[in-house]
Amino acid sequence: VLQGSSIGFGADVNSPDDRQTGEILRELEPEDLLKFGLIPEFVGRLPVLATLEELDKDALIEILTAPKNALVKQFESLFQMENCELGFTEKALQKIACRAMDKGTGARGLRSIVEQVMLDIMYDIPGLQNAKEVVINEEVIKGSGEPIVVFDKEEVISA
């Protein structure tokens, strides 16, 4: 049932491995659960079968930035406590999302990736006098670069 016909010149030929797990499970029926070995009494108590699909990169970036308590907003508020602004470049957010997809952790893995990147930066910021802004770019996420720190020049001169 899961494989369609692929005969003819205009046929869309796909191997079974080309389909995502969510696409396959979307067609799940209670009979499939019975064939898998679940007892009918248990399957009868499942009125609705809901399947989920993996999150793509755009969805992970939206999870990082859009909600009221988004992870990026949480770190921005922590930096505001130190009178410093925090910013992430678009490429940095994309790299974080790609790392979460590579690890297969989805949205739950975003926090550990961001915390791992931000640990040293958060430790250093209180000691940096007159730090006005910190920008996280793609190189910081890769581990091959340092964040861009912008200092307030006016306070440096008066100090």
DSSP file (Angstrom, degrees, kcal/mol; ACC not computed):
  #  RESIDUE AA STRUCTURE BP1 BP2  ACC     N-H-->O    O-->H-N    N-H-->O    O-->H-N    TCO  KAPPA ALPHA  PHI   PSI    X-CA   Y-CA   Z-CA
    1    1 A V              0   0    0      0, 0.0     0, 0.0     0, 0.0     0, 0.0   0.000 360.0 360.0 360.0 -34.2    0.0    0.0    0.0
    2    2 A L        +     0   0    0      2,-0.0     2,-0.5     1,-0.0    25,-0.0   0.729 360.0  67.5 -74.8 -21.5    2.8    2.4    0.8
    3    3 A Q  S    S-     0   0    0      1,-0.0     2,-0.1     3,-0.0     3,-0.1  -0.875  72.4-155.9-104.6 128.8    4.5    2.1   -2.6
    4    4 A G        -     0   0    0     -2,-0.5     2,-0.2     1,-0.1    -2,-0.0  -0.270  34.0 -75.4 -89.9-179.1    2.6    3.5   -5.6
    5    5 A S        -     0   0    0     -2,-0.1     7,-0.3     1,-0.1    -1,-0.1  -0.560  38.5-177.6 -77.5 139.3    2.9    2.6   -9.3
    6    6 A S        +     0   0    0     -2,-0.2     2,-0.4     5,-0.1     5,-0.1  -0.396  34.8 128.5-134.3  57.1    6.0    3.9  -11.1
    7    7 A I        +     0   0    0      3,-0.0     3,-0.1     5,-0.0     2,-0.1  -0.918  45.7  34.4-115.0 139.0    5.5    2.7  -14.6
    8    8 A G  S >  S-     0   0    0     -2,-0.4     3,-0.7     1,-0.1     0, 0.0  -0.410  92.6 -68.1 112.8 173.6    5.7    4.9  -17.7
    9    9 A F  T 3  S+     0   0    0      1,-0.2    -1,-0.1    -2,-0.1     0, 0.0   0.862 128.0  41.3 -72.3 -37.2    7.6    7.9  -19.0
   10   10 A G  T 3  S+     0   0    0     -3,-0.1    -1,-0.2     2,-0.1    -2,-0.1   0.219  85.7 132.3 -96.1  15.1    6.1   10.5  -16.6
   11   11 A A    <   -     0   0    0     -3,-0.7     2,-0.9     1,-0.1    -5,-0.1  -0.376  58.9-128.9 -72.3 145.1    6.2    8.3  -13.6
   12   12 A D        -     0   0    0     -7,-0.3     2,-0.7    -5,-0.1    -1,-0.1  -0.825  27.6-160.6 -92.5 103.0    7.7    9.7  -10.3
   13   13 A V        +     0   0    0     -2,-0.9     2,-0.4    -7,-0.0    -7,-0.1  -0.776  19.4 163.7 -94.5 116.2   10.2    7.0   -9.4
   14   14 A N        -     0   0    0     -2,-0.7    -2,-0.0     3,-0.0     5,-0.0  -0.978  32.6-130.3-128.8 142.1   11.2    7.0   -5.7
   15   15 A S    >   -     0   0    0     -2,-0.4     3,-1.8     1,-0.1     4,-0.3  -0.570  30.5-112.1 -83.5 158.2   12.9    4.4   -3.6
   16   16 A P  G >  S+     0   0    0      0, 0.0     3,-0.9     0, 0.0    -1,-0.1   0.763 116.4  63.1 -61.3 -23.2   11.3    3.5   -0.3
   17   17 A D  G 3  S+     0   0    0      1,-0.2    -3,-0.0     0, 0.0     0, 0.0   0.648  87.5  71.7 -76.3 -14.0   14.3    5.1    1.4
   18   18 A D  G <  S+     0   0    0     -3,-1.8     2,-0.3     2,-0.1    -1,-0.2   0.643  81.2  89.8 -75.9 -14.1   13.5    8.5    0.0
   19   19 A R  S <  S-     0   0    0     -3,-0.9     2,-0.1    -4,-0.3    -5,-0.0  -0.622  78.2-122.9 -89.3 142.6   10.5    9.0    2.3
   20   20 A Q     >  -     0   0    0     -2,-0.3     4,-1.6     1,-0.1     3,-0.3  -0.407  25.1-114.2 -74.6 157.0   10.8   10.6    5.7
   21   21 A T  H  > S+     0   0    0      1,-0.2     4,-2.7     2,-0.2     5,-0.2   0.889 117.0  55.6 -59.9 -40.1    9.6    8.6    8.7
   22   22 A G  H  > S+     0   0    0      1,-0.2     4,-1.2     2,-0.2    -1,-0.2   0.851 104.4  53.6 -62.8 -34.9    6.8   11.1    9.3
   23   23 A E  H  4 S+     0   0    0     -3,-0.3     4,-0.4     2,-0.2    -1,-0.2   0.891 112.0  44.4 -66.4 -39.1    5.5   10.6    5.8
   24   24 A I  H >< S+     0   0    0     -4,-1.6     3,-1.3     1,-0.2    -2,-0.2   0.927 112.9  49.8 -71.3 -45.3    5.3    6.8    6.2
   25   25 A L  H >< S+     0   0    0     -4,-2.7     3,-1.8     1,-0.3    -1,-0.2   0.709  94.1  74.8 -69.5 -18.6    3.7    7.0    9.7
   26   26 A R  T 3< S+     0   0    0     -4,-1.2    -1,-0.3     1,-0.3    -2,-0.2   0.800  95.4  51.9 -61.1 -27.5    1.1    9.4    8.4
   27   27 A E  T <  S+     0   0    0     -3,-1.3    -1,-0.3    -4,-0.4    -2,-0.2   0.209  81.9 136.9 -94.0  14.2   -0.6    6.5    6.7
   28   28 A L    <   -     0   0    0     -3,-1.8    21,-0.1     3,-0.0    -3,-0.1  -0.394  32.3-170.6 -65.8 134.9   -0.6    4.4    9.9
   29   29 A E    >>  -     0   0    0     -2,-0.1     4,-1.1     1,-0.1     3,-1.1  -0.867  36.9-110.7-122.0 157.0   -3.9    2.5   10.5
   30   30 A P  H 3> S+     0   0    0      0, 0.0     4,-1.7     0, 0.0     3,-0.2   0.829 117.8  62.1 -57.0 -31.0   -5.0    0.5   13.6
   31   31 A E  H 3> S+     0   0    0      1,-0.2     4,-2.4     2,-0.2     5,-0.2   0.851  97.5  57.7 -63.5 -32.8   -4.6   -2.7   11.6
   32   32 A D  H <> S+     0   0    0     -3,-1.1     4,-1.7     1,-0.2    -1,-0.2   0.884 104.4  51.3 -64.2 -37.5   -0.9   -1.9   11.2
   33   33 A L  H  X>S+     0   0    0     -4,-1.1     5,-2.2     2,-0.2     4,-0.8   0.876 109.0  50.8 -66.7 -36.7   -0.6   -1.8   15.0
   34   34 A L  H ><5S+     0   0    0     -4,-1.7     3,-0.8     1,-0.2    -2,-0.2   0.919 109.9  49.4 -65.9 -42.6   -2.3   -5.2   15.3
   35   35 A K  H 3<5S+     0   0    0     -4,-2.4    -1,-0.2     1,-0.2    -2,-0.2   0.815 105.3  59.2 -64.9 -29.7    0.1   -6.7   12.7
   36   36 A F  H 3<5S-     0   0    0     -4,-1.7    -1,-0.2    -5,-0.2    -2,-0.2   0.709 128.0 -97.0 -72.8 -20.2    3.0   -5.2   14.7
   37   37 A G  T <<5S+     0   0    0     -3,-0.8    -3,-0.2    -4,-0.8     2,-0.2   0.451  75.0 139.1 121.2   1.8    1.8   -7.2   17.7
   38   38 A L      < -     0   0    0     -5,-2.2    -1,-0.3     1,-0.1    -2,-0.0  -0.529  57.2-109.6 -76.2 146.5   -0.3   -5.0   19.9
   39   39 A I    >>  -     0   0    0     -2,-0.2     4,-2.1     1,-0.1     3,-0.9  -0.465  20.4-121.1 -77.8 148.1   -3.4   -6.6   21.4
   40   40 A P  H 3> S+     0   0    0      0, 0.0     4,-2.3     0, 0.0     5,-0.1   0.812 110.5  60.8 -59.2 -32.0   -6.8   -5.5   20.0
   41   41 A E  H 34 S+     0   0    0      2,-0.2     4,-0.5     1,-0.2    -3,-0.0   0.869 109.2  42.7 -63.9 -35.8   -7.9   -4.4   23.5
   42   42 A F  H X4 S+     0   0    0     -3,-0.9     3,-1.1     2,-0.2    -1,-0.2   0.916 113.0  50.8 -75.0 -44.6   -5.1   -1.8   23.6
   43   43 A V  H >< S+     0   0    0     -4,-2.1     3,-1.5     1,-0.3    -2,-0.2   0.848 104.3  60.1 -62.8 -34.1   -5.5   -0.7   20.0
   44   44 A G  T 3< S+     0   0    0     -4,-2.3    -1,-0.3     1,-0.3    -2,-0.2   0.731  98.3  58.8 -66.3 -21.8   -9.2   -0.1   20.7
   45   45 A R  T <  S+     0   0    0     -3,-1.1    -1,-0.3    -4,-0.5    -2,-0.2   0.407  86.3  84.4 -88.5   2.9   -8.4    2.4   23.4
   46   46 A L    <   +     0   0    0     -3,-1.5    -1,-0.1    -4,-0.2     3,-0.1  -0.796  53.3 173.9-103.6  89.1   -6.5    4.6   21.0
   47   47 A P        +     0   0    0      0, 0.0     2,-0.4     0, 0.0    -1,-0.2   0.827  69.0  29.9 -68.1 -30.0   -9.3    6.7   19.4
   48   48 A V        -     0   0    0     -3,-0.1     2,-0.6     2,-0.0    -3,-0.0  -0.994  66.2-154.7-133.1 132.0   -6.9    8.9   17.4
   49   49 A L        -     0   0    0     -2,-0.4     2,-0.5   -21,-0.1   -21,-0.0  -0.930  18.9-172.9-104.7 118.0   -3.5    8.1   16.0
   50   50 A A        -     0   0    0     -2,-0.6     2,-0.3     2,-0.0   -24,-0.0  -0.927   3.1-166.5-114.3 133.6   -1.4   11.2   15.6
   51   51 A T        -     0   0    0     -2,-0.5     2,-0.3   -25,-0.1   -29,-0.1  -0.859   7.1-146.8-117.0 154.6    2.0   11.2   13.9
   52   52 A L        -     0   0    0     -2,-0.3     2,-0.3   -31,-0.0   -27,-0.1  -0.868   4.8-143.8-119.0 151.4    4.7   13.9   13.9
   53   53 A E        -     0   0    0     -2,-0.3     2,-0.0   -31,-0.1     0, 0.0  -0.813  33.2 -94.1-110.3 156.3    7.1   15.0   11.3
   54   54 A E        -     0   0    0     -2,-0.3     2,-0.2     1,-0.1    -1,-0.1  -0.349  43.6-109.8 -65.8 147.3   10.7   16.1   11.9
   55   55 A L        -     0   0    0      1,-0.1     2,-0.1     4,-0.0    -1,-0.1  -0.569  30.5-139.7 -77.2 140.3   11.2   19.9   12.2
   56   56 A D     >  -     0   0    0     -2,-0.2     4,-2.0     1,-0.1     5,-0.2  -0.360  31.6 -92.7 -91.5 179.2   13.0   21.6    9.4
   57   57 A K  H  > S+     0   0    0      1,-0.2     4,-2.3     2,-0.2     5,-0.2   0.892 124.0  51.9 -62.4 -41.7   15.6   24.3    9.7
   58   58 A D  H  > S+     0   0    0      1,-0.2     4,-2.1     2,-0.2    -1,-0.2   0.890 109.2  50.4 -63.7 -38.8   13.1   27.2    9.4
   59   59 A A  H  > S+     0   0    0      2,-0.2     4,-2.1     1,-0.2    -1,-0.2   0.894 110.0  50.1 -66.7 -38.9   10.9   25.7   12.1
   60   60 A L  H  X S+     0   0    0     -4,-2.0     4,-1.9     2,-0.2    -2,-0.2   0.894 110.0  50.2 -66.5 -39.0   13.9   25.4   14.4
   61   61 A I  H  X S+     0   0    0     -4,-2.3     4,-1.5     1,-0.2     5,-0.2   0.899 109.9  51.1 -65.3 -39.0   15.0   29.0   13.8
   62   62 A E  H  X S+     0   0    0     -4,-2.1     4,-3.1     1,-0.2    -2,-0.2   0.889 108.3  51.7 -64.7 -37.9   11.4   30.1   14.6
   63   63 A I  H  < S+     0   0    0     -4,-2.1     8,-0.5     1,-0.2    -1,-0.2   0.872 109.5  51.3 -64.5 -36.5   11.5   28.1   17.8
   64   64 A L  H  < S+     0   0    0     -4,-1.9     8,-2.1     6,-0.2     9,-0.4   0.822 128.6  15.7 -67.3 -31.4   14.8   29.9   18.7
   65   65 A T  H  < S+     0   0    0     -4,-1.5     5,-0.2     6,-0.1    -2,-0.2   0.759 113.6  59.9-117.9 -31.9   13.4   33.4   18.1
   66   66 A A  S  < S+     0   0    0     -4,-3.1    -3,-0.2    -5,-0.2     4,-0.1   0.911  76.7  83.9 -82.2 -45.6    9.6   33.7   17.9
   67   67 A P  S >  S-     0   0    0      0, 0.0     3,-1.7     0, 0.0     6,-0.2  -0.065  84.6-111.2 -61.9 162.6    7.9   32.5   21.1
   68   68 A K  T 3  S+     0   0    0      1,-0.3    -2,-0.0     5,-0.0     0, 0.0   0.870 120.8  35.7 -59.1 -38.0    7.5   34.8   24.1
   69   69 A N  T 3  S+     0   0    0      4,-0.0    -1,-0.3     5,-0.0    -3,-0.1  -0.167  88.4 160.6-108.7  38.8   10.1   32.8   26.1
   70   70 A A    <>  -     0   0    0     -3,-1.7     4,-2.0    -5,-0.2    -6,-0.2  -0.197  50.6-116.5 -60.8 152.8   12.3   31.9   23.1
   71   71 A L  H  > S+     0   0    0     -8,-0.5     4,-1.9     1,-0.2     5,-0.2   0.882 114.8  51.0 -60.7 -42.0   15.8   30.8   23.9
   72   72 A V  H  > S+     0   0    0     -8,-2.1     4,-2.2     1,-0.2    -1,-0.2   0.907 110.0  50.5 -63.9 -40.8   17.4   33.8   22.1
   73   73 A K  H  > S+     0   0    0     -9,-0.4     4,-2.1     1,-0.2    -1,-0.2   0.853 107.0  55.1 -66.4 -33.9   15.2   36.2   24.1
   74   74 A Q  H  X S+     0   0    0     -4,-2.0     4,-1.7     2,-0.2    -1,-0.2   0.928 110.6  44.1 -64.0 -44.6   16.2   34.5   27.4
   75   75 A F  H  X S+     0   0    0     -4,-1.9     4,-2.1     1,-0.2    -2,-0.2   0.863 110.2  56.1 -69.6 -34.8   19.9   35.1   26.7
   76   76 A E  H  X S+     0   0    0     -4,-2.2     4,-1.8     1,-0.2    -1,-0.2   0.908 107.6  48.8 -62.1 -40.3   19.2   38.6   25.6
   77   77 A S  H  X S+     0   0    0     -4,-2.1     4,-1.1     2,-0.2    -1,-0.2   0.855 108.4  53.8 -69.4 -32.8   17.5   39.4   28.9
   78   78 A L  H  < S+     0   0    0     -4,-1.7     4,-0.5     1,-0.2     3,-0.2   0.897 110.2  47.2 -64.9 -39.2   20.5   37.8   30.8
   79   79 A F  H ><>S+     0   0    0     -4,-2.1     5,-1.8     1,-0.2     3,-1.1   0.832 104.4  60.7 -71.4 -31.5   22.8   40.1   28.9
   80   80 A Q  H ><5S+     0   0    0     -4,-1.8     3,-1.8     1,-0.3    -1,-0.2   0.813  94.7  63.4 -65.0 -28.5   20.6   43.1   29.6
   81   81 A M  T 3<5S+     0   0    0     -4,-1.1    -1,-0.3     1,-0.3    -2,-0.2   0.783 104.6  47.1 -63.6 -25.4   21.2   42.5   33.3
   82   82 A E  T < 5S-     0   0    0     -3,-1.1    -1,-0.3    -4,-0.5    -2,-0.2   0.185 122.2-110.1 -97.6  14.5   24.8   43.2   32.6
   83   83 A N  T < 5S+     0   0    0     -3,-1.8     2,-0.3     1,-0.2    -3,-0.2   0.893  82.7 118.6  56.6  43.6   23.9   46.4   30.6
   84   84 A C      < -     0   0    0     -5,-1.8     2,-0.3    -8,-0.2    49,-0.2  -0.990  59.3-132.1-138.8 143.6   24.9   44.7   27.4
   85   85 A E  E     -a  133   0A   0     47,-2.4    49,-2.6    -2,-0.3     2,-0.4  -0.714  16.2-152.6 -96.5 149.6   23.0   43.8   24.3
   86   86 A L  E     +a  134   0A   0     -2,-0.3     2,-0.4    47,-0.2    49,-0.2  -0.969  14.4 179.1-122.5 137.2   23.2   40.4   22.6
   87   87 A G  E     -a  135   0A   0     47,-2.4    49,-3.4    -2,-0.4     2,-0.4  -0.995  15.2-155.7-138.9 145.8   22.6   39.7   19.0
   88   88 A F  E     -a  136   0A   0     -2,-0.4    49,-0.2    47,-0.2     2,-0.1  -0.966  20.9-130.7-116.3 133.6   22.7   36.6   16.8
   89   89 A T     >  -     0   0    0     47,-2.5     4,-2.0    -2,-0.4     5,-0.2  -0.415  26.1-112.9 -74.9 160.9   23.4   36.9   13.0
   90   90 A E  H  > S+     0   0    0      1,-0.2     4,-2.2     2,-0.2     5,-0.2   0.889 118.6  53.3 -62.4 -39.2   21.0   35.0   10.7
   91   91 A K  H  > S+     0   0    0      1,-0.2     4,-2.2     2,-0.2    -1,-0.2   0.842 105.9  53.9 -66.3 -32.0   23.8   32.6    9.7
   92   92 A A  H  > S+     0   0    0     44,-0.3     4,-2.3     2,-0.2    -1,-0.2   0.924 108.7  48.2 -66.8 -43.4   24.5   31.8   13.3
   93   93 A L  H  X S+     0   0    0     -4,-2.0     4,-2.2     1,-0.2    -2,-0.2   0.895 111.7  50.4 -62.9 -39.2   20.8   30.9   13.9
   94   94 A Q  H  X S+     0   0    0     -4,-2.2     4,-2.4     1,-0.2    -1,-0.2   0.895 109.5  50.7 -65.0 -39.3   20.9   28.7   10.8
   95   95 A K  H  X S+     0   0    0     -4,-2.2     4,-2.4     2,-0.2    -2,-0.2   0.886 109.0  51.2 -66.7 -38.6   24.1   27.0   12.0
   96   96 A I  H  X S+     0   0    0     -4,-2.3     4,-2.0     2,-0.2    -1,-0.2   0.930 111.7  47.6 -61.9 -44.8   22.5   26.3   15.4
   97   97 A A  H  X S+     0   0    0     -4,-2.2     4,-2.1     1,-0.2    -2,-0.2   0.894 110.9  51.3 -63.9 -40.2   19.5   24.8   13.7
   98   98 A C  H  X S+     0   0    0     -4,-2.4     4,-2.7     1,-0.2    -1,-0.2   0.896 108.4  51.4 -64.3 -40.1   21.7   22.7   11.4
   99   99 A R  H  X S+     0   0    0     -4,-2.4     4,-2.1     2,-0.2    -1,-0.2   0.897 109.6  50.0 -64.1 -39.2   23.6   21.3   14.4
  100  100 A A  H  X>S+     0   0    0     -4,-2.0     5,-1.6     1,-0.2     6,-1.0   0.886 112.4  47.6 -65.8 -37.8   20.4   20.3   16.1
  101  101 A M  H  <5S+     0   0    0     -4,-2.1    -2,-0.2     2,-0.2    -1,-0.2   0.899 110.4  51.8 -69.0 -39.9   19.3   18.6   12.9
  102  102 A D  H  <5S+     0   0    0     -4,-2.7    -2,-0.2     1,-0.2    -1,-0.2   0.883 112.1  46.0 -63.4 -38.6   22.6   16.8   12.5
  103  103 A K  H  <5S-     0   0    0     -4,-2.1    -1,-0.2    -5,-0.2    -2,-0.2   0.699 106.3-130.8 -76.1 -18.9   22.4   15.5   16.1
  104  104 A G  T  <5S+     0   0    0     -4,-1.0    -3,-0.2    -3,-0.2    -4,-0.1   0.703  73.2 120.3  76.9  19.5   18.8   14.5   15.6
  105  105 A T    > < -     0   0    0     -5,-1.6     3,-0.9     1,-0.2     4,-0.5   0.627  50.1-166.9 -93.6 -14.1   17.8   16.2   18.8
  106  106 A G  T >   -     0   0    0     -6,-1.0     3,-0.8     1,-0.2     4,-0.4  -0.293  61.9 -17.3  64.3-145.9   15.3   18.6   17.2
  107  107 A A  T >> S+     0   0    0      1,-0.2     3,-0.9     2,-0.2     4,-0.5   0.795 133.4  62.7 -67.6 -29.0   14.0   21.5   19.3
  108  108 A R  H <> S+     0   0    0     -3,-0.9     4,-0.5     1,-0.2     3,-0.3   0.794  99.9  54.7 -67.8 -26.6   15.1   19.9   22.6
  109  109 A G  H <> S+     0   0    0     -3,-0.8     4,-1.9    -4,-0.5    -1,-0.2   0.605  86.5  81.7 -82.5 -11.2   18.7   20.1   21.5
  110  110 A L  H <> S+     0   0    0     -3,-0.9     4,-2.6    -4,-0.4     5,-0.2   0.910  88.8  52.8 -61.2 -42.5   18.7   23.8   20.8
  111  111 A R  H  X S+     0   0    0     -4,-0.5     4,-2.9    -3,-0.3     5,-0.2   0.924 109.1  47.8 -61.8 -45.5   19.2   24.8   24.4
  112  112 A S  H  X S+     0   0    0     -4,-0.5     4,-2.0     1,-0.2    -1,-0.2   0.883 112.7  49.6 -65.9 -35.8   22.3   22.6   24.9
  113  113 A I  H  X S+     0   0    0     -4,-1.9     4,-1.8     2,-0.2    -2,-0.2   0.947 114.7  43.2 -66.4 -47.4   23.9   23.9   21.7
  114  114 A V  H  X S+     0   0    0     -4,-2.6     4,-2.6     1,-0.2    -2,-0.2   0.907 114.2  50.7 -66.5 -41.5   23.3   27.5   22.6
  115  115 A E  H  X S+     0   0    0     -4,-2.9     4,-1.4    -5,-0.2    -1,-0.2   0.894 108.1  53.0 -63.7 -39.1   24.4   27.0   26.2
  116  116 A Q  H  < S+     0   0    0     -4,-2.0     4,-0.4    -5,-0.2    -1,-0.2   0.905 114.0  42.7 -62.1 -40.8   27.6   25.3   25.1
  117  117 A V  H  X S+     0   0    0     -4,-1.8     4,-0.5     1,-0.2     3,-0.3   0.883 117.9  45.1 -70.7 -39.3   28.4   28.3   22.8
  118  118 A M  H  X S+     0   0    0     -4,-2.6     4,-2.9     1,-0.2     5,-0.3   0.573  87.5  89.8 -86.1 -10.3   27.4   31.0   25.3
  119  119 A L  H  X S+     0   0    0     -4,-1.4     4,-1.4     1,-0.2    -1,-0.2   0.931  93.9  37.1 -56.3 -54.5   29.1   29.5   28.4
  120  120 A D  H  > S+     0   0    0     -4,-0.4     4,-2.0    -3,-0.3    -1,-0.2   0.879 116.7  53.6 -66.9 -37.3   32.5   31.3   28.0
  121  121 A I  H  X S+     0   0    0     -4,-0.5     4,-2.1     1,-0.2    -2,-0.2   0.921 108.5  48.6 -64.5 -43.7   30.9   34.5   26.7
  122  122 A M  H  < S+     0   0    0     -4,-2.9    -1,-0.2     1,-0.2    -2,-0.2   0.809 111.3  51.5 -67.5 -28.7   28.6   34.7   29.7
  123  123 A Y  H  < S+     0   0    0     -4,-1.4     4,-0.3    -5,-0.3    -1,-0.2   0.872 114.0  43.2 -72.8 -37.2   31.5   34.2   32.0
  124  124 A D  H >X S+     0   0    0     -4,-2.0     3,-1.0     1,-0.2     4,-0.9   0.800  96.1  75.3 -80.5 -30.5   33.6   36.9   30.3
  125  125 A I  G >< S+     0   0    0     -4,-2.1     3,-1.0     1,-0.3     6,-0.2   0.866  90.1  54.4 -58.3 -44.4   31.0   39.7   30.0
  126  126 A P  G 34 S+     0   0    0      0, 0.0    -1,-0.3     0, 0.0    -2,-0.1   0.830 110.2  49.4 -61.1 -27.3   30.9   40.8   33.6
  127  127 A G  G <4 S+     0   0    0     -3,-1.0     2,-0.8    -4,-0.3    -2,-0.2   0.637  89.6  91.2 -84.8 -14.6   34.6   41.3   33.6
  128  128 A L  S X< S-     0   0    0     -3,-1.0     3,-1.1    -4,-0.9     2,-0.2  -0.733  75.1-140.4 -85.6 112.2   34.7   43.3   30.3
  129  129 A Q  T 3  S+     0   0    0     -2,-0.8     3,-0.1     1,-0.2    -2,-0.1  -0.505  78.6   3.9 -72.4 136.5   34.3   47.0   31.3
  130  130 A N  T 3  S+     0   0    0      1,-0.2    22,-2.8    -2,-0.2     2,-0.5   0.692  79.7 164.0  65.2  23.2   32.1   49.1   29.0
  131  131 A A  E <   + B   0 151A   0     -3,-1.1    20,-0.3    20,-0.2    -1,-0.2  -0.627   8.8 175.4 -72.6 122.0   31.0   46.2   26.8
  132  132 A K  E     +     0   0A   0     18,-3.1   -47,-2.4    -2,-0.5     2,-0.3   0.807  58.1   6.6 -98.3 -37.0   27.9   47.6   25.0
  133  133 A E  E     -aB  85 150A   0     17,-1.9    17,-3.3   -49,-0.2     2,-0.4  -0.998  51.9-157.1-152.0 146.8   27.0   44.8   22.6
  134  134 A V  E     -aB  86 149A   0    -49,-2.6   -47,-2.4    -2,-0.3     2,-0.5  -0.998  12.1-162.8-126.4 129.7   28.0   41.2   21.8
  135  135 A V  E     -aB  87 148A   0     13,-2.8    13,-2.3    -2,-0.4     2,-0.6  -0.958   6.0-153.2-116.7 125.7   27.3   39.7   18.4
  136  136 A I  E     -a   88   0A   0    -49,-3.4   -47,-2.5    -2,-0.5   -44,-0.3  -0.862  21.4-179.7 -97.9 122.1   27.3   35.9   17.8
  137  137 A N    >>  -     0   0    0     -2,-0.6     4,-1.4   -49,-0.2     3,-0.5  -0.523  44.6 -87.7-113.4-176.0   28.2   34.9   14.3
  138  138 A E  H 3> S+     0   0    0      1,-0.2     4,-2.2     2,-0.2     6,-0.2   0.842 122.0  58.5 -62.4 -36.2   28.5   31.6   12.4
  139  139 A E  H 3>>S+     0   0    0      1,-0.2     5,-1.9     2,-0.2     4,-1.2   0.851 102.9  53.8 -65.0 -33.6   32.2   31.2   13.3
  140  140 A V  H <45S+     0   0    0     -3,-0.5    -1,-0.2     4,-0.2    -2,-0.2   0.912 109.2  48.3 -66.0 -41.5   31.4   31.3   17.1
  141  141 A I  H  <5S+     0   0    0     -4,-1.4    -2,-0.2     1,-0.2    -1,-0.2   0.887 111.1  50.4 -66.0 -39.0   28.8   28.5   16.6
  142  142 A K  H  <5S-     0   0    0     -4,-2.2    -1,-0.2     1,-0.1    -2,-0.2   0.752 112.8-122.0 -68.9 -23.2   31.4   26.5   14.6
  143  143 A G  T  <5S+     0   0    0     -4,-1.2    -3,-0.2    -3,-0.2    -2,-0.1   0.549  87.5 103.5  91.7   9.2   33.9   27.0   17.4
  144  144 A S  S   <S+     0   0    0     -5,-1.9     2,-0.3    -6,-0.2    -4,-0.2   0.355  77.0  37.6-105.9   5.5   36.4   28.6   15.1
  145  145 A G  S    S-     0   0    0     -6,-1.1    -2,-0.1    -7,-0.1     0, 0.0  -0.916  72.4-113.4-148.2 173.4   35.9   32.3   16.1
  146  146 A E        -     0   0    0     -2,-0.3    -6,-0.2     1,-0.1    -9,-0.1  -0.778  41.0 -98.6-107.5 153.7   35.3   34.7   18.9
  147  147 A P        -     0   0    0      0, 0.0     2,-0.6     0, 0.0   -11,-0.2  -0.342  38.9-108.5 -68.0 154.5   32.2   36.8   19.4
  148  148 A I  E     -B  135   0A   0    -13,-2.3   -13,-2.8    -2,-0.0     2,-0.5  -0.761  35.0-163.3 -85.8 120.5   32.2   40.4   18.3
  149  149 A V  E     -B  134   0A   0     -2,-0.6     2,-0.5   -15,-0.2   -15,-0.2  -0.927   3.0-159.2-110.0 125.1   32.3   42.7   21.3
  150  150 A V  E     -B  133   0A   0    -17,-3.3   -18,-3.1    -2,-0.5   -17,-1.9  -0.901  11.1-154.1-104.6 127.0   31.4   46.4   20.8
  151  151 A F  E     -B  131   0A   0     -2,-0.5     2,-0.8   -20,-0.3   -20,-0.2  -0.699  21.1-114.2-100.7 152.9   32.6   48.7   23.6
  152  152 A D     >  -     0   0    0    -22,-2.8     4,-1.0    -2,-0.3     3,-0.1  -0.774  26.2-165.8 -85.6 111.9   31.1   52.1   24.6
  153  153 A K  H  > S+     0   0    0     -2,-0.8     4,-2.0     1,-0.2     5,-0.2   0.841  79.9  61.6 -71.0 -34.5   33.8   54.6   23.7
  154  154 A E  H  > S+     0   0    0      1,-0.2     4,-1.7     2,-0.2    -1,-0.2   0.901 106.1  44.9 -61.5 -42.1   32.3   57.5   25.6
  155  155 A E  H  > S+     0   0    0      1,-0.2     4,-1.0     2,-0.2    -1,-0.2   0.801 108.8  57.5 -73.9 -27.1   32.6   55.8   29.0
  156  156 A V  H  < S+     0   0    0     -4,-1.0     3,-0.2     2,-0.2    -1,-0.2   0.910 107.7  47.4 -68.1 -40.7   36.2   54.6   28.1
  157  157 A I  H  < S+     0   0    0     -4,-2.0    -2,-0.2     1,-0.2    -1,-0.2   0.895 113.9  46.7 -66.7 -40.9   37.3   58.2   27.6
  158  158 A S  H  <        0   0    0     -4,-1.7    -1,-0.2     1,-0.2    -2,-0.2   0.660 360.0 360.0 -78.2 -14.2   35.7   59.5   30.8
  159  159 A A     <        0   0    0     -4,-1.0    -1,-0.2    -3,-0.2    -2,-0.2   0.475 360.0 360.0 -79.8 360.0   37.1   56.7   32.9
